[in-house]
Amino acid sequence: MRIFLTGATGFVGRNYLEWVLRHHPDCQITCLVRDPQKAAAQWPQSPRQIRWLAGDLLQPDTYQADLQEAELVVHAAALVSLRNGPEFYTQNTEATRQLLGVLSESNALQRLVFVGSISAIDRPPGLPAQGPLTDTSPPHPNTDYGRSKWQAEEAIRARGLPYVILRPAYIYGPHPRANSSMDKLIRHVQAGAHYTRYPFPGRASAIYAEDLAQMLWLAGVHPAVENQSFFISDPQSVPVAQAFADVARALGQPYVSHEISPERLMRMKRTLLHRHPDSLILRILFEDYFLCDPSRWYQLTGCLPQVGYTEGVERTVRSVGKLNK
């Protein structure tokens, strides 16, 4: 299969590329990258199946010919953050539209797989989280990042090409970006940050990056999922307090949670949310905010995650250990 991959030097794209090379070494993969030197640093002995293509999604002439020869396109490139700003529209929405414009002229395309985000759906502002997000939940993106990902989804559905959209929840695993949420969490737990010792009641959905990579592959080839959108996470949610404790154990540090009553935690929640009503971080800590239901994906594909959170965190901490010395 001829694959065209965007975001190959990023977190999701790199894990996908490694997974495909291990499990489907007969594929030929063209990787669109802005910085070939960064790619060379990640892959000092570049496998023969990979072709690095220097280009920019916003400049279609830099990749048009290669893209139109691809049978499978995996669009993993994105600007990722819970911040706001016009750059998210440019790098996520407009870049996707440029890609789609080229793909609309392709005769080779069998499927486009788009790495979306749970943040494209999100929850109504000001209302407490009520159960997990499902595939029928209406979109309420609360950040420019989330809005840009939803707009990209809408552009894909409107184009009429064969597609699959995966909306991963919290992604963790090897090769996290410097200063990513997982990298910061490891550093904060290692430093003994006070907040990491609170028994916050929130739960979150998460997916190990290598498991996500396998699901991205299935999204490109499985006949039952075409032209649909899916939440992707481990069916077993992760309590926020467990997330802190598992990182500490993986670091080899003792972990003792603060003794605090549920009533006091609720008072803290009311006080903090009153002061910071738009804080998504507070809602994740105190509510089942970052929670989704991935069951429809598993019912259609039969593919379940292979790595649970505790094991996945141990692998993740080992992969970034050098950053925390």
Buried (B, 14 or more C-beta within 10 A) or exposed (E): BBBBBBBBBBBBBBBBBBBBBEEBEEBBBBBBBEEBEBBBEBBEEEEEBBEBBEBBBEEBEBBBEBBBBBBBBBBBBBBBBBEEBEBBBBBBBBBBBBBBEBBEEBEBBBBBBBBBBBBBBBBEEEEEBEEBBEBEBEBBBBBBBBBBBBBBBBBBBEBEBEBBBBBBBBBBBBBBEEEBBBBEBBBBBBEEEEEBBBBBBBBBBBBBBBBBBBBBBBBBBBEEBBEBBBBBBBEEBBBBBBBBBBBBBBBEEEBEEEEEEEEEBEEBBEEBBEEEEEBBEBBBBBBBBBBBBBBBBBEBBEBEBEBBBBEBBBBBBEBBEEEEE
